[in-house]
Amino acid sequence: MSYEQKFNAGYVYLICCCASLGGLMFGYSTAVISGAISPVKMYFALSPAEVGWAVSSIIAGATVGALLAGTIAE
């Protein structure tokens, strides 16, 4: 007994493109953050712990923003 599964290839490609764009944007934001660490550290005279907190806050904010945007988009 064989099972045939039908799917919309265009929809699958769209989902794959959206997922890859998410990875691209994450990598881009990481590069922007790493380029901004030194000037921010000097301008605000941050300690290493404060720099780590600032960088992790940016990533956490982006994660929360993506979750909220996904909920709103639904």
PyMOL Python script that loads the backbone (N, CA, C, O; Angstrom):
from pymol import cmd

cmd.read_pdbstr("""\
ATOM      1  N   MET A   1       0.836  -1.169   0.000  1.00  0.00           N
ATOM      2  CA  MET A   1       0.000   0.000   0.000  1.00  0.00           C
ATOM      3  C   MET A   1       0.883   1.236   0.000  1.00  0.00           C
ATOM      4  O   MET A   1       1.690   1.416   0.912  1.00  0.00           O
ATOM      5  N   SER A   2       0.748   2.074  -0.988  1.00  0.00           N
ATOM      6  CA  SER A   2       1.595   3.268  -1.062  1.00  0.00           C
ATOM      7  C   SER A   2       0.775   4.508  -0.700  1.00  0.00           C
ATOM      8  O   SER A   2      -0.409   4.626  -1.018  1.00  0.00           O
ATOM      9  N   TYR A   3       1.445   5.395  -0.039  1.00  0.00           N
ATOM     10  CA  TYR A   3       0.804   6.646   0.352  1.00  0.00           C
ATOM     11  C   TYR A   3       1.366   7.763  -0.509  1.00  0.00           C
ATOM     12  O   TYR A   3       2.578   7.896  -0.679  1.00  0.00           O
ATOM     13  N   GLU A   4       0.469   8.549  -1.038  1.00  0.00           N
ATOM     14  CA  GLU A   4       0.890   9.712  -1.819  1.00  0.00           C
ATOM     15  C   GLU A   4       0.654  10.949  -0.986  1.00  0.00           C
ATOM     16  O   GLU A   4      -0.441  11.175  -0.472  1.00  0.00           O
ATOM     17  N   GLN A   5       1.696  11.742  -0.861  1.00  0.00           N
ATOM     18  CA  GLN A   5       1.544  12.999  -0.152  1.00  0.00           C
ATOM     19  C   GLN A   5       1.664  14.120  -1.173  1.00  0.00           C
ATOM     20  O   GLN A   5       2.602  14.169  -1.969  1.00  0.00           O
ATOM     21  N   LYS A   6       0.705  15.002  -1.126  1.00  0.00           N
ATOM     22  CA  LYS A   6       0.756  16.151  -2.011  1.00  0.00           C
ATOM     23  C   LYS A   6       1.085  17.381  -1.173  1.00  0.00           C
ATOM     24  O   LYS A   6       0.573  17.560  -0.068  1.00  0.00           O
ATOM     25  N   PHE A   7       1.920  18.192  -1.709  1.00  0.00           N
ATOM     26  CA  PHE A   7       2.254  19.436  -1.030  1.00  0.00           C
ATOM     27  C   PHE A   7       2.487  20.514  -2.072  1.00  0.00           C
ATOM     28  O   PHE A   7       2.753  20.238  -3.241  1.00  0.00           O
ATOM     29  N   ASN A   8       2.380  21.725  -1.618  1.00  0.00           N
ATOM     30  CA  ASN A   8       2.584  22.874  -2.481  1.00  0.00           C
ATOM     31  C   ASN A   8       4.059  23.270  -2.394  1.00  0.00           C
ATOM     32  O   ASN A   8       4.497  23.808  -1.377  1.00  0.00           O
ATOM     33  N   ALA A   9       4.809  23.010  -3.437  1.00  0.00           N
ATOM     34  CA  ALA A   9       6.249  23.282  -3.427  1.00  0.00           C
ATOM     35  C   ALA A   9       6.529  24.775  -3.241  1.00  0.00           C
ATOM     36  O   ALA A   9       7.498  25.143  -2.577  1.00  0.00           O
ATOM     37  N   GLY A  10       5.705  25.617  -3.809  1.00  0.00           N
ATOM     38  CA  GLY A  10       5.900  27.065  -3.655  1.00  0.00           C
ATOM     39  C   GLY A  10       5.810  27.489  -2.201  1.00  0.00           C
ATOM     40  O   GLY A  10       6.581  28.332  -1.744  1.00  0.00           O
ATOM     41  N   TYR A  11       4.865  26.904  -1.475  1.00  0.00           N
ATOM     42  CA  TYR A  11       4.707  27.215  -0.055  1.00  0.00           C
ATOM     43  C   TYR A  11       5.920  26.748   0.740  1.00  0.00           C
ATOM     44  O   TYR A  11       6.392  27.457   1.628  1.00  0.00           O
ATOM     45  N   VAL A  12       6.414  25.587   0.431  1.00  0.00           N
ATOM     46  CA  VAL A  12       7.596  25.057   1.117  1.00  0.00           C
ATOM     47  C   VAL A  12       8.806  25.949   0.848  1.00  0.00           C
ATOM     48  O   VAL A  12       9.576  26.239   1.764  1.00  0.00           O
ATOM     49  N   TYR A  13       8.978  26.381  -0.385  1.00  0.00           N
ATOM     50  CA  TYR A  13      10.091  27.280  -0.709  1.00  0.00           C
ATOM     51  C   TYR A  13       9.944  28.616   0.002  1.00  0.00           C
ATOM     52  O   TYR A  13      10.941  29.185   0.443  1.00  0.00           O
ATOM     53  N   LEU A  14       8.732  29.125   0.123  1.00  0.00           N
ATOM     54  CA  LEU A  14       8.496  30.381   0.834  1.00  0.00           C
ATOM     55  C   LEU A  14       8.879  30.246   2.304  1.00  0.00           C
ATOM     56  O   LEU A  14       9.520  31.135   2.865  1.00  0.00           O
ATOM     57  N   ILE A  15       8.494  29.151   2.921  1.00  0.00           N
ATOM     58  CA  ILE A  15       8.856  28.907   4.323  1.00  0.00           C
ATOM     59  C   ILE A  15      10.372  28.820   4.471  1.00  0.00           C
ATOM     60  O   ILE A  15      10.936  29.370   5.416  1.00  0.00           O
ATOM     61  N   CYS A  16      11.028  28.138   3.549  1.00  0.00           N
ATOM     62  CA  CYS A  16      12.497  28.016   3.600  1.00  0.00           C
ATOM     63  C   CYS A  16      13.171  29.368   3.432  1.00  0.00           C
ATOM     64  O   CYS A  16      14.152  29.662   4.114  1.00  0.00           O
ATOM     65  N   CYS A  17      12.659  30.183   2.540  1.00  0.00           N
ATOM     66  CA  CYS A  17      13.232  31.518   2.333  1.00  0.00           C
ATOM     67  C   CYS A  17      13.054  32.383   3.569  1.00  0.00           C
ATOM     68  O   CYS A  17      13.974  33.107   3.949  1.00  0.00           O
ATOM     69  N   CYS A  18      11.895  32.321   4.199  1.00  0.00           N
ATOM     70  CA  CYS A  18      11.667  33.097   5.426  1.00  0.00           C
ATOM     71  C   CYS A  18      12.614  32.652   6.531  1.00  0.00           C
ATOM     72  O   CYS A  18      13.157  33.485   7.258  1.00  0.00           O
ATOM     73  N   ALA A  19      12.813  31.357   6.661  1.00  0.00           N
ATOM     74  CA  ALA A  19      13.724  30.848   7.685  1.00  0.00           C
ATOM     75  C   ALA A  19      15.160  31.277   7.407  1.00  0.00           C
ATOM     76  O   ALA A  19      15.888  31.647   8.329  1.00  0.00           O
ATOM     77  N   SER A  20      15.565  31.231   6.158  1.00  0.00           N
ATOM     78  CA  SER A  20      16.934  31.638   5.834  1.00  0.00           C
ATOM     79  C   SER A  20      17.126  33.138   6.020  1.00  0.00           C
ATOM     80  O   SER A  20      18.205  33.571   6.426  1.00  0.00           O
ATOM     81  N   LEU A  21      16.111  33.933   5.735  1.00  0.00           N
ATOM     82  CA  LEU A  21      16.215  35.372   5.975  1.00  0.00           C
ATOM     83  C   LEU A  21      16.335  35.680   7.459  1.00  0.00           C
ATOM     84  O   LEU A  21      17.027  36.619   7.852  1.00  0.00           O
ATOM     85  N   GLY A  22      15.657  34.885   8.281  1.00  0.00           N
ATOM     86  CA  GLY A  22      15.796  35.058   9.724  1.00  0.00           C
ATOM     87  C   GLY A  22      17.229  34.829  10.173  1.00  0.00           C
ATOM     88  O   GLY A  22      17.751  35.588  10.989  1.00  0.00           O
ATOM     89  N   GLY A  23      17.864  33.799   9.653  1.00  0.00           N
ATOM     90  CA  GLY A  23      19.268  33.539   9.970  1.00  0.00           C
ATOM     91  C   GLY A  23      20.187  34.629   9.460  1.00  0.00           C
ATOM     92  O   GLY A  23      21.146  35.008  10.131  1.00  0.00           O
ATOM     93  N   LEU A  24      19.894  35.131   8.276  1.00  0.00           N
ATOM     94  CA  LEU A  24      20.686  36.221   7.709  1.00  0.00           C
ATOM     95  C   LEU A  24      20.597  37.473   8.577  1.00  0.00           C
ATOM     96  O   LEU A  24      21.607  38.123   8.848  1.00  0.00           O
ATOM     97  N   MET A  25      19.389  37.801   9.006  1.00  0.00           N
ATOM     98  CA  MET A  25      19.210  38.995   9.837  1.00  0.00           C
ATOM     99  C   MET A  25      19.850  38.825  11.211  1.00  0.00           C
ATOM    100  O   MET A  25      20.380  39.785  11.769  1.00  0.00           O
ATOM    101  N   PHE A  26      19.805  37.613  11.761  1.00  0.00           N
ATOM    102  CA  PHE A  26      20.468  37.368  13.037  1.00  0.00           C
ATOM    103  C   PHE A  26      21.968  37.562  12.901  1.00  0.00           C
ATOM    104  O   PHE A  26      22.593  38.186  13.758  1.00  0.00           O
ATOM    105  N   GLY A  27      22.551  37.036  11.840  1.00  0.00           N
ATOM    106  CA  GLY A  27      23.982  37.215  11.600  1.00  0.00           C
ATOM    107  C   GLY A  27      24.349  38.668  11.373  1.00  0.00           C
ATOM    108  O   GLY A  27      25.385  39.133  11.849  1.00  0.00           O
ATOM    109  N   TYR A  28      23.501  39.391  10.644  1.00  0.00           N
ATOM    110  CA  TYR A  28      23.752  40.807  10.386  1.00  0.00           C
ATOM    111  C   TYR A  28      23.714  41.601  11.692  1.00  0.00           C
ATOM    112  O   TYR A  28      24.584  42.436  11.941  1.00  0.00           O
ATOM    113  N   SER A  29      22.707  41.337  12.519  1.00  0.00           N
ATOM    114  CA  SER A  29      22.609  42.072  13.782  1.00  0.00           C
ATOM    115  C   SER A  29      23.786  41.745  14.698  1.00  0.00           C
ATOM    116  O   SER A  29      24.265  42.616  15.423  1.00  0.00           O
ATOM    117  N   THR A  30      24.250  40.509  14.670  1.00  0.00           N
ATOM    118  CA  THR A  30      25.415  40.146  15.473  1.00  0.00           C
ATOM    119  C   THR A  30      26.645  40.903  15.005  1.00  0.00           C
ATOM    120  O   THR A  30      27.448  41.345  15.828  1.00  0.00           O
ATOM    121  N   ALA A  31      26.806  41.059  13.693  1.00  0.00           N
ATOM    122  CA  ALA A  31      27.945  41.812  13.157  1.00  0.00           C
ATOM    123  C   ALA A  31      27.852  43.294  13.526  1.00  0.00           C
ATOM    124  O   ALA A  31      28.859  43.918  13.859  1.00  0.00           O
ATOM    125  N   VAL A  32      26.659  43.846  13.468  1.00  0.00           N
ATOM    126  CA  VAL A  32      26.479  45.255  13.829  1.00  0.00           C
ATOM    127  C   VAL A  32      26.775  45.464  15.309  1.00  0.00           C
ATOM    128  O   VAL A  32      27.422  46.441  15.685  1.00  0.00           O
ATOM    129  N   ILE A  33      26.302  44.547  16.146  1.00  0.00           N
ATOM    130  CA  ILE A  33      26.553  44.656  17.580  1.00  0.00           C
ATOM    131  C   ILE A  33      28.050  44.562  17.868  1.00  0.00           C
ATOM    132  O   ILE A  33      28.572  45.339  18.667  1.00  0.00           O
ATOM    133  N   SER A  34      28.743  43.625  17.232  1.00  0.00           N
ATOM    134  CA  SER A  34      30.173  43.474  17.499  1.00  0.00           C
ATOM    135  C   SER A  34      30.963  44.689  17.029  1.00  0.00           C
ATOM    136  O   SER A  34      32.001  45.018  17.603  1.00  0.00           O
ATOM    137  N   GLY A  35      30.476  45.353  15.988  1.00  0.00           N
ATOM    138  CA  GLY A  35      31.146  46.577  15.534  1.00  0.00           C
ATOM    139  C   GLY A  35      30.864  47.777  16.413  1.00  0.00           C
ATOM    140  O   GLY A  35      31.630  48.740  16.412  1.00  0.00           O
ATOM    141  N   ALA A  36      29.776  47.733  17.162  1.00  0.00           N
ATOM    142  CA  ALA A  36      29.391  48.869  18.000  1.00  0.00           C
ATOM    143  C   ALA A  36      29.880  48.742  19.436  1.00  0.00           C
ATOM    144  O   ALA A  36      29.758  49.692  20.209  1.00  0.00           O
ATOM    145  N   ILE A  37      30.425  47.606  19.804  1.00  0.00           N
ATOM    146  CA  ILE A  37      30.828  47.397  21.200  1.00  0.00           C
ATOM    147  C   ILE A  37      31.899  48.387  21.639  1.00  0.00           C
ATOM    148  O   ILE A  37      31.776  49.004  22.697  1.00  0.00           O
ATOM    149  N   SER A  38      32.928  48.543  20.851  1.00  0.00           N
ATOM    150  CA  SER A  38      34.045  49.402  21.255  1.00  0.00           C
ATOM    151  C   SER A  38      33.625  50.867  21.434  1.00  0.00           C
ATOM    152  O   SER A  38      33.943  51.453  22.469  1.00  0.00           O
ATOM    153  N   PRO A  39      32.926  51.485  20.471  1.00  0.00           N
ATOM    154  CA  PRO A  39      32.516  52.877  20.689  1.00  0.00           C
ATOM    155  C   PRO A  39      31.554  53.047  21.871  1.00  0.00           C
ATOM    156  O   PRO A  39      31.654  54.023  22.614  1.00  0.00           O
ATOM    157  N   VAL A  40      30.638  52.117  22.042  1.00  0.00           N
ATOM    158  CA  VAL A  40      29.695  52.206  23.160  1.00  0.00           C
ATOM    159  C   VAL A  40      30.440  52.057  24.486  1.00  0.00           C
ATOM    160  O   VAL A  40      30.152  52.763  25.452  1.00  0.00           O
ATOM    161  N   LYS A  41      31.390  51.140  24.521  1.00  0.00           N
ATOM    162  CA  LYS A  41      32.183  50.917  25.736  1.00  0.00           C
ATOM    163  C   LYS A  41      32.958  52.182  26.114  1.00  0.00           C
ATOM    164  O   LYS A  41      33.005  52.563  27.283  1.00  0.00           O
ATOM    165  N   MET A  42      33.556  52.816  25.128  1.00  0.00           N
ATOM    166  CA  MET A  42      34.322  54.035  25.415  1.00  0.00           C
ATOM    167  C   MET A  42      33.410  55.209  25.771  1.00  0.00           C
ATOM    168  O   MET A  42      33.721  55.963  26.692  1.00  0.00           O
ATOM    169  N   TYR A  43      32.303  55.378  25.070  1.00  0.00           N
ATOM    170  CA  TYR A  43      31.416  56.525  25.291  1.00  0.00           C
ATOM    171  C   TYR A  43      30.791  56.486  26.680  1.00  0.00           C
ATOM    172  O   TYR A  43      30.720  57.509  27.360  1.00  0.00           O
ATOM    173  N   PHE A  44      30.340  55.315  27.100  1.00  0.00           N
ATOM    174  CA  PHE A  44      29.681  55.191  28.393  1.00  0.00           C
ATOM    175  C   PHE A  44      30.600  54.711  29.503  1.00  0.00           C
ATOM    176  O   PHE A  44      30.153  54.554  30.639  1.00  0.00           O
ATOM    177  N   ALA A  45      31.875  54.474  29.205  1.00  0.00           N
ATOM    178  CA  ALA A  45      32.868  53.986  30.166  1.00  0.00           C
ATOM    179  C   ALA A  45      32.341  52.738  30.891  1.00  0.00           C
ATOM    180  O   ALA A  45      32.240  52.712  32.117  1.00  0.00           O
ATOM    181  N   LEU A  46      32.013  51.719  30.112  1.00  0.00           N
ATOM    182  CA  LEU A  46      31.420  50.503  30.657  1.00  0.00           C
ATOM    183  C   LEU A  46      32.486  49.501  31.076  1.00  0.00           C
ATOM    184  O   LEU A  46      33.550  49.402  30.466  1.00  0.00           O
ATOM    185  N   SER A  47      32.175  48.769  32.124  1.00  0.00           N
ATOM    186  CA  SER A  47      33.037  47.665  32.549  1.00  0.00           C
ATOM    187  C   SER A  47      32.730  46.454  31.656  1.00  0.00           C
ATOM    188  O   SER A  47      31.729  46.454  30.940  1.00  0.00           O
ATOM    189  N   PRO A  48      33.580  45.429  31.695  1.00  0.00           N
ATOM    190  CA  PRO A  48      33.288  44.235  30.890  1.00  0.00           C
ATOM    191  C   PRO A  48      31.924  43.598  31.214  1.00  0.00           C
ATOM    192  O   PRO A  48      31.242  43.106  30.315  1.00  0.00           O
ATOM    193  N   ALA A  49      31.533  43.608  32.483  1.00  0.00           N
ATOM    194  CA  ALA A  49      30.229  43.040  32.854  1.00  0.00           C
ATOM    195  C   ALA A  49      29.092  43.872  32.262  1.00  0.00           C
ATOM    196  O   ALA A  49      28.091  43.323  31.803  1.00  0.00           O
ATOM    197  N   GLU A  50      29.249  45.196  32.275  1.00  0.00           N
ATOM    198  CA  GLU A  50      28.213  46.069  31.713  1.00  0.00           C
ATOM    199  C   GLU A  50      28.122  45.931  30.202  1.00  0.00           C
ATOM    200  O   GLU A  50      27.030  46.003  29.639  1.00  0.00           O
ATOM    201  N   VAL A  51      29.252  45.733  29.542  1.00  0.00           N
ATOM    202  CA  VAL A  51      29.239  45.508  28.092  1.00  0.00           C
ATOM    203  C   VAL A  51      28.510  44.202  27.784  1.00  0.00           C
ATOM    204  O   VAL A  51      27.698  44.147  26.860  1.00  0.00           O
ATOM    205  N   GLY A  52      28.794  43.158  28.547  1.00  0.00           N
ATOM    206  CA  GLY A  52      28.110  41.883  28.352  1.00  0.00           C
ATOM    207  C   GLY A  52      26.611  42.006  28.568  1.00  0.00           C
ATOM    208  O   GLY A  52      25.824  41.423  27.822  1.00  0.00           O
ATOM    209  N   TRP A  53      26.216  42.756  29.577  1.00  0.00           N
ATOM    210  CA  TRP A  53      24.791  42.950  29.843  1.00  0.00           C
ATOM    211  C   TRP A  53      24.133  43.710  28.694  1.00  0.00           C
ATOM    212  O   TRP A  53      23.033  43.358  28.269  1.00  0.00           O
ATOM    213  N   ALA A  54      24.797  44.745  28.191  1.00  0.00           N
ATOM    214  CA  ALA A  54      24.235  45.534  27.094  1.00  0.00           C
ATOM    215  C   ALA A  54      24.066  44.686  25.829  1.00  0.00           C
ATOM    216  O   ALA A  54      23.030  44.751  25.169  1.00  0.00           O
ATOM    217  N   VAL A  55      25.074  43.904  25.501  1.00  0.00           N
ATOM    218  CA  VAL A  55      25.014  43.075  24.294  1.00  0.00           C
ATOM    219  C   VAL A  55      23.947  41.993  24.439  1.00  0.00           C
ATOM    220  O   VAL A  55      23.185  41.745  23.504  1.00  0.00           O
ATOM    221  N   SER A  56      23.889  41.353  25.597  1.00  0.00           N
ATOM    222  CA  SER A  56      22.880  40.309  25.783  1.00  0.00           C
ATOM    223  C   SER A  56      21.475  40.895  25.821  1.00  0.00           C
ATOM    224  O   SER A  56      20.524  40.224  25.422  1.00  0.00           O
ATOM    225  N   SER A  57      21.324  42.115  26.285  1.00  0.00           N
ATOM    226  CA  SER A  57      20.010  42.769  26.286  1.00  0.00           C
ATOM    227  C   SER A  57      19.527  43.023  24.866  1.00  0.00           C
ATOM    228  O   SER A  57      18.334  42.907  24.582  1.00  0.00           O
ATOM    229  N   ILE A  58      20.437  43.366  23.987  1.00  0.00           N
ATOM    230  CA  ILE A  58      20.056  43.600  22.591  1.00  0.00           C
ATOM    231  C   ILE A  58      19.543  42.307  21.963  1.00  0.00           C
ATOM    232  O   ILE A  58      18.513  42.313  21.289  1.00  0.00           O
ATOM    233  N   ILE A  59      20.247  41.205  22.177  1.00  0.00           N
ATOM    234  CA  ILE A  59      19.826  39.919  21.622  1.00  0.00           C
ATOM    235  C   ILE A  59      18.508  39.471  22.251  1.00  0.00           C
ATOM    236  O   ILE A  59      17.626  38.972  21.552  1.00  0.00           O
ATOM    237  N   ALA A  60      18.370  39.646  23.570  1.00  0.00           N
ATOM    238  CA  ALA A  60      17.121  39.264  24.247  1.00  0.00           C
ATOM    239  C   ALA A  60      15.954  40.114  23.736  1.00  0.00           C
ATOM    240  O   ALA A  60      14.852  39.605  23.534  1.00  0.00           O
ATOM    241  N   GLY A  61      16.201  41.409  23.530  1.00  0.00           N
ATOM    242  CA  GLY A  61      15.157  42.282  22.991  1.00  0.00           C
ATOM    243  C   GLY A  61      14.752  41.889  21.584  1.00  0.00           C
ATOM    244  O   GLY A  61      13.574  41.955  21.233  1.00  0.00           O
ATOM    245  N   ALA A  62      15.712  41.485  20.780  1.00  0.00           N
ATOM    246  CA  ALA A  62      15.396  41.046  19.419  1.00  0.00           C
ATOM    247  C   ALA A  62      14.578  39.758  19.439  1.00  0.00           C
ATOM    248  O   ALA A  62      13.681  39.576  18.615  1.00  0.00           O
ATOM    249  N   THR A  63      14.884  38.868  20.375  1.00  0.00           N
ATOM    250  CA  THR A  63      14.132  37.617  20.491  1.00  0.00           C
ATOM    251  C   THR A  63      12.697  37.886  20.914  1.00  0.00           C
ATOM    252  O   THR A  63      11.761  37.336  20.334  1.00  0.00           O
ATOM    253  N   VAL A  64      12.524  38.728  21.919  1.00  0.00           N
ATOM    254  CA  VAL A  64      11.174  39.067  22.380  1.00  0.00           C
ATOM    255  C   VAL A  64      10.404  39.791  21.271  1.00  0.00           C
ATOM    256  O   VAL A  64       9.219  39.531  21.062  1.00  0.00           O
ATOM    257  N   GLY A  65      11.078  40.693  20.566  1.00  0.00           N
ATOM    258  CA  GLY A  65      10.428  41.395  19.465  1.00  0.00           C
ATOM    259  C   GLY A  65       9.982  40.464  18.357  1.00  0.00           C
ATOM    260  O   GLY A  65       8.905  40.643  17.787  1.00  0.00           O
ATOM    261  N   ALA A  66      10.800  39.472  18.046  1.00  0.00           N
ATOM    262  CA  ALA A  66      10.426  38.510  17.008  1.00  0.00           C
ATOM    263  C   ALA A  66       9.240  37.667  17.448  1.00  0.00           C
ATOM    264  O   ALA A  66       8.358  37.375  16.640  1.00  0.00           O
ATOM    265  N   LEU A  67       9.205  37.271  18.713  1.00  0.00           N
ATOM    266  CA  LEU A  67       8.073  36.500  19.219  1.00  0.00           C
ATOM    267  C   LEU A  67       6.789  37.314  19.193  1.00  0.00           C
ATOM    268  O   LEU A  67       5.737  36.803  18.809  1.00  0.00           O
ATOM    269  N   LEU A  68       6.865  38.564  19.593  1.00  0.00           N
ATOM    270  CA  LEU A  68       5.681  39.419  19.584  1.00  0.00           C
ATOM    271  C   LEU A  68       5.222  39.712  18.154  1.00  0.00           C
ATOM    272  O   LEU A  68       4.023  39.728  17.874  1.00  0.00           O
ATOM    273  N   ALA A  69       6.169  39.940  17.264  1.00  0.00           N
ATOM    274  CA  ALA A  69       5.810  40.209  15.872  1.00  0.00           C
ATOM    275  C   ALA A  69       5.147  38.995  15.240  1.00  0.00           C
ATOM    276  O   ALA A  69       4.213  39.136  14.451  1.00  0.00           O
ATOM    277  N   GLY A  70       5.625  37.803  15.583  1.00  0.00           N
ATOM    278  CA  GLY A  70       5.004  36.585  15.064  1.00  0.00           C
ATOM    279  C   GLY A  70       3.582  36.425  15.566  1.00  0.00           C
ATOM    280  O   GLY A  70       2.697  36.006  14.820  1.00  0.00           O
ATOM    281  N   THR A  71       3.362  36.755  16.828  1.00  0.00           N
ATOM    282  CA  THR A  71       2.024  36.672  17.401  1.00  0.00           C
ATOM    283  C   THR A  71       1.090  37.673  16.749  1.00  0.00           C
ATOM    284  O   THR A  71      -0.059  37.350  16.446  1.00  0.00           O
ATOM    285  N   ILE A  72       1.578  38.885  16.533  1.00  0.00           N
ATOM    286  CA  ILE A  72       0.771  39.921  15.892  1.00  0.00           C
ATOM    287  C   ILE A  72       0.457  39.551  14.450  1.00  0.00           C
ATOM    288  O   ILE A  72      -0.647  39.795  13.964  1.00  0.00           O
ATOM    289  N   ALA A  73       1.439  38.957  13.767  1.00  0.00           N
ATOM    290  CA  ALA A  73       1.252  38.593  12.359  1.00  0.00           C
ATOM    291  C   ALA A  73       0.216  37.488  12.167  1.00  0.00           C
ATOM    292  O   ALA A  73      -0.425  37.402  11.120  1.00  0.00           O
ATOM    293  N   GLU A  74       0.061  36.653  13.178  1.00  0.00           N
ATOM    294  CA  GLU A  74      -0.920  35.572  13.057  1.00  0.00           C
ATOM    295  C   GLU A  74      -2.293  36.163  13.060  1.00  0.00           C
ATOM    296  O   GLU A  74      -3.280  35.433  12.967  1.00  0.00           O
TER     297      GLU A  74
END
""", "prot")
cmd.dss("prot")
cmd.show_as("cartoon", "prot")
cmd.util.cbc("prot")
cmd.orient("prot")
